[in-house]
Amino acid sequence: MWQHDSYVTQGEGMSKTLLQIHFNFSGPFGEEMTQQLVGLAESINEEPGFIWKIWTESEKNQQAGGIYLFESEETAQAYIKKHTARLKNLGVDEVTFKLFGVNDALTKINHGNLCR
């Protein structure tokens, strides 16, 4: 099951798209996760429109995912398509993702980084 919610509205002062993904994950977590996924992390840097990612994990809740920033909704959607196929090949049956527009001006006031 793939759950998708899109809240993106590209108004004035909104140029970037934030992507939130999470899914059930039995590990590894922490340092072992880092060691096993460093290649994947490096490859994500090459995705079109990709700006940054915050990796998320919860061993307690058996979940993992990330918060991503992309240049546009189109580049975020392209990444979703690629990443959900990758996860499906790894046996992940259910992925939840949400897209949000980013208010650039307010984000900058609160020290949010909108570039690489």
Phi and psi in radians as a Rosetta constraint file:
Dihedral C 1 N 2 CA 2 C 2 CIRCULARHARMONIC -2.025 0.35
Dihedral N 2 CA 2 C 2 N 3 CIRCULARHARMONIC 2.072 0.35
Dihedral C 2 N 3 CA 3 C 3 CIRCULARHARMONIC -1.805 0.35
Dihedral N 3 CA 3 C 3 N 4 CIRCULARHARMONIC 2.347 0.35
Dihedral C 3 N 4 CA 4 C 4 CIRCULARHARMONIC -2.405 0.35
Dihedral N 4 CA 4 C 4 N 5 CIRCULARHARMONIC 2.248 0.35
Dihedral C 4 N 5 CA 5 C 5 CIRCULARHARMONIC -2.221 0.35
Dihedral N 5 CA 5 C 5 N 6 CIRCULARHARMONIC 2.326 0.35
Dihedral C 5 N 6 CA 6 C 6 CIRCULARHARMONIC -2.130 0.35
Dihedral N 6 CA 6 C 6 N 7 CIRCULARHARMONIC 2.135 0.35
Dihedral C 6 N 7 CA 7 C 7 CIRCULARHARMONIC -2.036 0.35
Dihedral N 7 CA 7 C 7 N 8 CIRCULARHARMONIC 0.330 0.35
Dihedral C 7 N 8 CA 8 C 8 CIRCULARHARMONIC -1.345 0.35
Dihedral N 8 CA 8 C 8 N 9 CIRCULARHARMONIC 2.152 0.35
Dihedral C 8 N 9 CA 9 C 9 CIRCULARHARMONIC -2.333 0.35
Dihedral N 9 CA 9 C 9 N 10 CIRCULARHARMONIC 2.052 0.35
Dihedral C 9 N 10 CA 10 C 10 CIRCULARHARMONIC -1.537 0.35
Dihedral N 10 CA 10 C 10 N 11 CIRCULARHARMONIC 1.404 0.35
Dihedral C 10 N 11 CA 11 C 11 CIRCULARHARMONIC -1.548 0.35
Dihedral N 11 CA 11 C 11 N 12 CIRCULARHARMONIC -3.101 0.35
Dihedral C 11 N 12 CA 12 C 12 CIRCULARHARMONIC -1.065 0.35
Dihedral N 12 CA 12 C 12 N 13 CIRCULARHARMONIC 2.332 0.35
Dihedral C 12 N 13 CA 13 C 13 CIRCULARHARMONIC 1.411 0.35
Dihedral N 13 CA 13 C 13 N 14 CIRCULARHARMONIC 0.187 0.35
Dihedral C 13 N 14 CA 14 C 14 CIRCULARHARMONIC -2.195 0.35
Dihedral N 14 CA 14 C 14 N 15 CIRCULARHARMONIC 1.824 0.35
Dihedral C 14 N 15 CA 15 C 15 CIRCULARHARMONIC -2.075 0.35
Dihedral N 15 CA 15 C 15 N 16 CIRCULARHARMONIC -0.422 0.35
Dihedral C 15 N 16 CA 16 C 16 CIRCULARHARMONIC -1.760 0.35
Dihedral N 16 CA 16 C 16 N 17 CIRCULARHARMONIC 2.873 0.35
Dihedral C 16 N 17 CA 17 C 17 CIRCULARHARMONIC -2.193 0.35
Dihedral N 17 CA 17 C 17 N 18 CIRCULARHARMONIC 2.242 0.35
Dihedral C 17 N 18 CA 18 C 18 CIRCULARHARMONIC -1.681 0.35
Dihedral N 18 CA 18 C 18 N 19 CIRCULARHARMONIC 2.316 0.35
Dihedral C 18 N 19 CA 19 C 19 CIRCULARHARMONIC -2.062 0.35
Dihedral N 19 CA 19 C 19 N 20 CIRCULARHARMONIC 2.241 0.35
Dihedral C 19 N 20 CA 20 C 20 CIRCULARHARMONIC -1.998 0.35
Dihedral N 20 CA 20 C 20 N 21 CIRCULARHARMONIC 2.181 0.35
Dihedral C 20 N 21 CA 21 C 21 CIRCULARHARMONIC -2.229 0.35
Dihedral N 21 CA 21 C 21 N 22 CIRCULARHARMONIC 2.389 0.35
Dihedral C 21 N 22 CA 22 C 22 CIRCULARHARMONIC -2.593 0.35
Dihedral N 22 CA 22 C 22 N 23 CIRCULARHARMONIC 2.736 0.35
Dihedral C 22 N 23 CA 23 C 23 CIRCULARHARMONIC -2.798 0.35
Dihedral N 23 CA 23 C 23 N 24 CIRCULARHARMONIC 2.785 0.35
Dihedral C 23 N 24 CA 24 C 24 CIRCULARHARMONIC -1.182 0.35
Dihedral N 24 CA 24 C 24 N 25 CIRCULARHARMONIC 2.425 0.35
Dihedral C 24 N 25 CA 25 C 25 CIRCULARHARMONIC -2.676 0.35
Dihedral N 25 CA 25 C 25 N 26 CIRCULARHARMONIC 2.215 0.35
Dihedral C 25 N 26 CA 26 C 26 CIRCULARHARMONIC -1.677 0.35
Dihedral N 26 CA 26 C 26 N 27 CIRCULARHARMONIC 0.132 0.35
Dihedral C 26 N 27 CA 27 C 27 CIRCULARHARMONIC 1.968 0.35
Dihedral N 27 CA 27 C 27 N 28 CIRCULARHARMONIC 3.066 0.35
Dihedral C 27 N 28 CA 28 C 28 CIRCULARHARMONIC -1.364 0.35
Dihedral N 28 CA 28 C 28 N 29 CIRCULARHARMONIC 2.886 0.35
Dihedral C 28 N 29 CA 29 C 29 CIRCULARHARMONIC -2.158 0.35
Dihedral N 29 CA 29 C 29 N 30 CIRCULARHARMONIC 2.950 0.35
Dihedral C 29 N 30 CA 30 C 30 CIRCULARHARMONIC 1.089 0.35
Dihedral N 30 CA 30 C 30 N 31 CIRCULARHARMONIC -2.403 0.35
Dihedral C 30 N 31 CA 31 C 31 CIRCULARHARMONIC -1.075 0.35
Dihedral N 31 CA 31 C 31 N 32 CIRCULARHARMONIC -0.673 0.35
Dihedral C 31 N 32 CA 32 C 32 CIRCULARHARMONIC -1.113 0.35
Dihedral N 32 CA 32 C 32 N 33 CIRCULARHARMONIC -0.693 0.35
Dihedral C 32 N 33 CA 33 C 33 CIRCULARHARMONIC -1.072 0.35
Dihedral N 33 CA 33 C 33 N 34 CIRCULARHARMONIC -0.786 0.35
Dihedral C 33 N 34 CA 34 C 34 CIRCULARHARMONIC -1.005 0.35
Dihedral N 34 CA 34 C 34 N 35 CIRCULARHARMONIC -0.844 0.35
Dihedral C 34 N 35 CA 35 C 35 CIRCULARHARMONIC -1.072 0.35
Dihedral N 35 CA 35 C 35 N 36 CIRCULARHARMONIC -0.702 0.35
Dihedral C 35 N 36 CA 36 C 36 CIRCULARHARMONIC -1.355 0.35
Dihedral N 36 CA 36 C 36 N 37 CIRCULARHARMONIC -0.466 0.35
Dihedral C 36 N 37 CA 37 C 37 CIRCULARHARMONIC -1.940 0.35
Dihedral N 37 CA 37 C 37 N 38 CIRCULARHARMONIC 0.180 0.35
Dihedral C 37 N 38 CA 38 C 38 CIRCULARHARMONIC -1.054 0.35
Dihedral N 38 CA 38 C 38 N 39 CIRCULARHARMONIC -0.674 0.35
Dihedral C 38 N 39 CA 39 C 39 CIRCULARHARMONIC -1.100 0.35
Dihedral N 39 CA 39 C 39 N 40 CIRCULARHARMONIC -0.742 0.35
Dihedral C 39 N 40 CA 40 C 40 CIRCULARHARMONIC -1.093 0.35
Dihedral N 40 CA 40 C 40 N 41 CIRCULARHARMONIC -0.777 0.35
Dihedral C 40 N 41 CA 41 C 41 CIRCULARHARMONIC -1.030 0.35
Dihedral N 41 CA 41 C 41 N 42 CIRCULARHARMONIC -0.761 0.35
Dihedral C 41 N 42 CA 42 C 42 CIRCULARHARMONIC -1.146 0.35
Dihedral N 42 CA 42 C 42 N 43 CIRCULARHARMONIC -0.657 0.35
Dihedral C 42 N 43 CA 43 C 43 CIRCULARHARMONIC -1.201 0.35
Dihedral N 43 CA 43 C 43 N 44 CIRCULARHARMONIC -0.540 0.35
Dihedral C 43 N 44 CA 44 C 44 CIRCULARHARMONIC -1.073 0.35
Dihedral N 44 CA 44 C 44 N 45 CIRCULARHARMONIC -0.556 0.35
Dihedral C 44 N 45 CA 45 C 45 CIRCULARHARMONIC -1.039 0.35
Dihedral N 45 CA 45 C 45 N 46 CIRCULARHARMONIC -0.368 0.35
Dihedral C 45 N 46 CA 46 C 46 CIRCULARHARMONIC -1.613 0.35
Dihedral N 46 CA 46 C 46 N 47 CIRCULARHARMONIC -0.045 0.35
Dihedral C 46 N 47 CA 47 C 47 CIRCULARHARMONIC -1.176 0.35
Dihedral N 47 CA 47 C 47 N 48 CIRCULARHARMONIC 2.385 0.35
Dihedral C 47 N 48 CA 48 C 48 CIRCULARHARMONIC -1.004 0.35
Dihedral N 48 CA 48 C 48 N 49 CIRCULARHARMONIC 2.296 0.35
Dihedral C 48 N 49 CA 49 C 49 CIRCULARHARMONIC 1.369 0.35
Dihedral N 49 CA 49 C 49 N 50 CIRCULARHARMONIC -0.053 0.35
Dihedral C 49 N 50 CA 50 C 50 CIRCULARHARMONIC -1.238 0.35
Dihedral N 50 CA 50 C 50 N 51 CIRCULARHARMONIC 2.344 0.35
Dihedral C 50 N 51 CA 51 C 51 CIRCULARHARMONIC -1.925 0.35
Dihedral N 51 CA 51 C 51 N 52 CIRCULARHARMONIC -0.975 0.35
Dihedral C 51 N 52 CA 52 C 52 CIRCULARHARMONIC -2.779 0.35
Dihedral N 52 CA 52 C 52 N 53 CIRCULARHARMONIC 2.898 0.35
Dihedral C 52 N 53 CA 53 C 53 CIRCULARHARMONIC -2.440 0.35
Dihedral N 53 CA 53 C 53 N 54 CIRCULARHARMONIC 2.442 0.35
Dihedral C 53 N 54 CA 54 C 54 CIRCULARHARMONIC -1.890 0.35
Dihedral N 54 CA 54 C 54 N 55 CIRCULARHARMONIC 2.074 0.35
Dihedral C 54 N 55 CA 55 C 55 CIRCULARHARMONIC -1.377 0.35
Dihedral N 55 CA 55 C 55 N 56 CIRCULARHARMONIC 2.373 0.35
Dihedral C 55 N 56 CA 56 C 56 CIRCULARHARMONIC -2.120 0.35
Dihedral N 56 CA 56 C 56 N 57 CIRCULARHARMONIC 2.534 0.35
Dihedral C 56 N 57 CA 57 C 57 CIRCULARHARMONIC -2.700 0.35
Dihedral N 57 CA 57 C 57 N 58 CIRCULARHARMONIC 2.560 0.35
Dihedral C 57 N 58 CA 58 C 58 CIRCULARHARMONIC -2.481 0.35
Dihedral N 58 CA 58 C 58 N 59 CIRCULARHARMONIC 1.733 0.35
Dihedral C 58 N 59 CA 59 C 59 CIRCULARHARMONIC -1.092 0.35
Dihedral N 59 CA 59 C 59 N 60 CIRCULARHARMONIC -0.673 0.35
Dihedral C 59 N 60 CA 60 C 60 CIRCULARHARMONIC -1.007 0.35
Dihedral N 60 CA 60 C 60 N 61 CIRCULARHARMONIC -0.784 0.35
Dihedral C 60 N 61 CA 61 C 61 CIRCULARHARMONIC -1.665 0.35
Dihedral N 61 CA 61 C 61 N 62 CIRCULARHARMONIC -0.013 0.35
Dihedral C 61 N 62 CA 62 C 62 CIRCULARHARMONIC 0.962 0.35
Dihedral N 62 CA 62 C 62 N 63 CIRCULARHARMONIC 0.910 0.35
Dihedral C 62 N 63 CA 63 C 63 CIRCULARHARMONIC -2.393 0.35
Dihedral N 63 CA 63 C 63 N 64 CIRCULARHARMONIC 2.714 0.35
Dihedral C 63 N 64 CA 64 C 64 CIRCULARHARMONIC -2.563 0.35
Dihedral N 64 CA 64 C 64 N 65 CIRCULARHARMONIC 2.984 0.35
Dihedral C 64 N 65 CA 65 C 65 CIRCULARHARMONIC 2.853 0.35
Dihedral N 65 CA 65 C 65 N 66 CIRCULARHARMONIC -2.579 0.35
Dihedral C 65 N 66 CA 66 C 66 CIRCULARHARMONIC -3.053 0.35
Dihedral N 66 CA 66 C 66 N 67 CIRCULARHARMONIC 2.870 0.35
Dihedral C 66 N 67 CA 67 C 67 CIRCULARHARMONIC -2.034 0.35
Dihedral N 67 CA 67 C 67 N 68 CIRCULARHARMONIC 2.173 0.35
Dihedral C 67 N 68 CA 68 C 68 CIRCULARHARMONIC -2.112 0.35
Dihedral N 68 CA 68 C 68 N 69 CIRCULARHARMONIC 2.663 0.35
Dihedral C 68 N 69 CA 69 C 69 CIRCULARHARMONIC -2.111 0.35
Dihedral N 69 CA 69 C 69 N 70 CIRCULARHARMONIC 2.244 0.35
Dihedral C 69 N 70 CA 70 C 70 CIRCULARHARMONIC -2.124 0.35
Dihedral N 70 CA 70 C 70 N 71 CIRCULARHARMONIC 2.772 0.35
Dihedral C 70 N 71 CA 71 C 71 CIRCULARHARMONIC -1.125 0.35
Dihedral N 71 CA 71 C 71 N 72 CIRCULARHARMONIC -0.524 0.35
Dihedral C 71 N 72 CA 72 C 72 CIRCULARHARMONIC -2.717 0.35
Dihedral N 72 CA 72 C 72 N 73 CIRCULARHARMONIC 2.901 0.35
Dihedral C 72 N 73 CA 73 C 73 CIRCULARHARMONIC -1.115 0.35
Dihedral N 73 CA 73 C 73 N 74 CIRCULARHARMONIC -0.637 0.35
Dihedral C 73 N 74 CA 74 C 74 CIRCULARHARMONIC -1.080 0.35
Dihedral N 74 CA 74 C 74 N 75 CIRCULARHARMONIC -0.767 0.35
Dihedral C 74 N 75 CA 75 C 75 CIRCULARHARMONIC -1.242 0.35
Dihedral N 75 CA 75 C 75 N 76 CIRCULARHARMONIC -0.576 0.35
Dihedral C 75 N 76 CA 76 C 76 CIRCULARHARMONIC -1.149 0.35
Dihedral N 76 CA 76 C 76 N 77 CIRCULARHARMONIC -0.756 0.35
Dihedral C 76 N 77 CA 77 C 77 CIRCULARHARMONIC -1.089 0.35
Dihedral N 77 CA 77 C 77 N 78 CIRCULARHARMONIC -0.707 0.35
Dihedral C 77 N 78 CA 78 C 78 CIRCULARHARMONIC -1.097 0.35
Dihedral N 78 CA 78 C 78 N 79 CIRCULARHARMONIC -0.706 0.35
Dihedral C 78 N 79 CA 79 C 79 CIRCULARHARMONIC -1.156 0.35
Dihedral N 79 CA 79 C 79 N 80 CIRCULARHARMONIC -0.724 0.35
Dihedral C 79 N 80 CA 80 C 80 CIRCULARHARMONIC -0.973 0.35
Dihedral N 80 CA 80 C 80 N 81 CIRCULARHARMONIC -0.829 0.35
Dihedral C 80 N 81 CA 81 C 81 CIRCULARHARMONIC -1.022 0.35
Dihedral N 81 CA 81 C 81 N 82 CIRCULARHARMONIC -0.829 0.35
Dihedral C 81 N 82 CA 82 C 82 CIRCULARHARMONIC -1.162 0.35
Dihedral N 82 CA 82 C 82 N 83 CIRCULARHARMONIC -0.794 0.35
Dihedral C 82 N 83 CA 83 C 83 CIRCULARHARMONIC -1.234 0.35
Dihedral N 83 CA 83 C 83 N 84 CIRCULARHARMONIC -0.675 0.35
Dihedral C 83 N 84 CA 84 C 84 CIRCULARHARMONIC -1.152 0.35
Dihedral N 84 CA 84 C 84 N 85 CIRCULARHARMONIC -0.621 0.35
Dihedral C 84 N 85 CA 85 C 85 CIRCULARHARMONIC -1.130 0.35
Dihedral N 85 CA 85 C 85 N 86 CIRCULARHARMONIC -0.722 0.35
Dihedral C 85 N 86 CA 86 C 86 CIRCULARHARMONIC -1.084 0.35
Dihedral N 86 CA 86 C 86 N 87 CIRCULARHARMONIC -0.796 0.35
Dihedral C 86 N 87 CA 87 C 87 CIRCULARHARMONIC -1.130 0.35
Dihedral N 87 CA 87 C 87 N 88 CIRCULARHARMONIC -0.683 0.35
Dihedral C 87 N 88 CA 88 C 88 CIRCULARHARMONIC -1.051 0.35
Dihedral N 88 CA 88 C 88 N 89 CIRCULARHARMONIC -0.719 0.35
Dihedral C 88 N 89 CA 89 C 89 CIRCULARHARMONIC -1.125 0.35
Dihedral N 89 CA 89 C 89 N 90 CIRCULARHARMONIC -0.419 0.35
Dihedral C 89 N 90 CA 90 C 90 CIRCULARHARMONIC -1.580 0.35
Dihedral N 90 CA 90 C 90 N 91 CIRCULARHARMONIC 0.051 0.35
Dihedral C 90 N 91 CA 91 C 91 CIRCULARHARMONIC 1.587 0.35
Dihedral N 91 CA 91 C 91 N 92 CIRCULARHARMONIC 0.193 0.35
Dihedral C 91 N 92 CA 92 C 92 CIRCULARHARMONIC -1.460 0.35
Dihedral N 92 CA 92 C 92 N 93 CIRCULARHARMONIC 2.003 0.35
Dihedral C 92 N 93 CA 93 C 93 CIRCULARHARMONIC -1.517 0.35
Dihedral N 93 CA 93 C 93 N 94 CIRCULARHARMONIC -0.459 0.35
Dihedral C 93 N 94 CA 94 C 94 CIRCULARHARMONIC -2.332 0.35
Dihedral N 94 CA 94 C 94 N 95 CIRCULARHARMONIC 2.182 0.35
Dihedral C 94 N 95 CA 95 C 95 CIRCULARHARMONIC -2.244 0.35
Dihedral N 95 CA 95 C 95 N 96 CIRCULARHARMONIC 2.342 0.35
Dihedral C 95 N 96 CA 96 C 96 CIRCULARHARMONIC -1.962 0.35
Dihedral N 96 CA 96 C 96 N 97 CIRCULARHARMONIC 2.279 0.35
Dihedral C 96 N 97 CA 97 C 97 CIRCULARHARMONIC -2.441 0.35
Dihedral N 97 CA 97 C 97 N 98 CIRCULARHARMONIC 2.616 0.35
Dihedral C 97 N 98 CA 98 C 98 CIRCULARHARMONIC -2.376 0.35
Dihedral N 98 CA 98 C 98 N 99 CIRCULARHARMONIC 2.499 0.35
Dihedral C 98 N 99 CA 99 C 99 CIRCULARHARMONIC -1.976 0.35
Dihedral N 99 CA 99 C 99 N 100 CIRCULARHARMONIC 2.426 0.35
Dihedral C 99 N 100 CA 100 C 100 CIRCULARHARMONIC -2.357 0.35
Dihedral N 100 CA 100 C 100 N 101 CIRCULARHARMONIC 2.493 0.35
Dihedral C 100 N 101 CA 101 C 101 CIRCULARHARMONIC -1.298 0.35
Dihedral N 101 CA 101 C 101 N 102 CIRCULARHARMONIC 2.689 0.35
Dihedral C 101 N 102 CA 102 C 102 CIRCULARHARMONIC -1.972 0.35
Dihedral N 102 CA 102 C 102 N 103 CIRCULARHARMONIC 2.233 0.35
Dihedral C 102 N 103 CA 103 C 103 CIRCULARHARMONIC -1.468 0.35
Dihedral N 103 CA 103 C 103 N 104 CIRCULARHARMONIC 1.763 0.35
Dihedral C 103 N 104 CA 104 C 104 CIRCULARHARMONIC -1.002 0.35
Dihedral N 104 CA 104 C 104 N 105 CIRCULARHARMONIC -0.840 0.35
Dihedral C 104 N 105 CA 105 C 105 CIRCULARHARMONIC -1.091 0.35
Dihedral N 105 CA 105 C 105 N 106 CIRCULARHARMONIC -0.828 0.35
Dihedral C 105 N 106 CA 106 C 106 CIRCULARHARMONIC -1.204 0.35
Dihedral N 106 CA 106 C 106 N 107 CIRCULARHARMONIC -0.627 0.35
Dihedral C 106 N 107 CA 107 C 107 CIRCULARHARMONIC -1.086 0.35
Dihedral N 107 CA 107 C 107 N 108 CIRCULARHARMONIC -0.745 0.35
Dihedral C 107 N 108 CA 108 C 108 CIRCULARHARMONIC -1.122 0.35
Dihedral N 108 CA 108 C 108 N 109 CIRCULARHARMONIC -0.639 0.35
Dihedral C 108 N 109 CA 109 C 109 CIRCULARHARMONIC -1.023 0.35
Dihedral N 109 CA 109 C 109 N 110 CIRCULARHARMONIC -0.643 0.35
Dihedral C 109 N 110 CA 110 C 110 CIRCULARHARMONIC -1.699 0.35
Dihedral N 110 CA 110 C 110 N 111 CIRCULARHARMONIC 0.443 0.35
Dihedral C 110 N 111 CA 111 C 111 CIRCULARHARMONIC 1.182 0.35
Dihedral N 111 CA 111 C 111 N 112 CIRCULARHARMONIC 0.394 0.35
Dihedral C 111 N 112 CA 112 C 112 CIRCULARHARMONIC -1.277 0.35
Dihedral N 112 CA 112 C 112 N 113 CIRCULARHARMONIC 2.363 0.35
Dihedral C 112 N 113 CA 113 C 113 CIRCULARHARMONIC -1.604 0.35
Dihedral N 113 CA 113 C 113 N 114 CIRCULARHARMONIC 2.053 0.35
Dihedral C 113 N 114 CA 114 C 114 CIRCULARHARMONIC -1.856 0.35
Dihedral N 114 CA 114 C 114 N 115 CIRCULARHARMONIC 0.299 0.35
Dihedral C 114 N 115 CA 115 C 115 CIRCULARHARMONIC -2.482 0.35
Dihedral N 115 CA 115 C 115 N 116 CIRCULARHARMONIC 2.977 0.35
